[in-house]
Amino acid sequence: MNSSKEFAKIAVAAMEEKKAEEIRIIDIAEVSSIGDYFIIANGNNPSQVHAIADFVEEKLGKAGLSPKQIEGYQNANWVLMDYGDIIIHVFDKDNRLFYNLERIWKDGKIMNADDVDFLN
């Protein structure tokens, strides 16, 4: 059985493969009961936002994890993918700047996709 960290790594790898920008992982396990990780990234246009969300869903599905809920897919300005312990946010650039989840969740541990602590 995969851990939430292993599933998060799969999601991040899928985002990287679809050229998502500014991928951030926020470890929220110590500051919230809603999950273990927020994964935040953005695309450059609605097509890329859709492609990132689709590929993340495909890769996590192949690993045995199905989303509890996906919201915002139609508009493609903020797609929220709830996988229980992992909550994935794929934004367009403007909405990412506007909502600034990294600031809101600053009490969590914010990491980049290549953060050694996250990868090990």
Secondary structure by P-SEA (a helix, b strand, c coil): cccaaaaaaaaaaaaaaacccbbbbbccccccccccbbbbbccccaaaaaaaaaaaaaaaaaaccccccccccccccbbbbbcccbbbbbbcaaaaaaaccccccccccccccccccccc
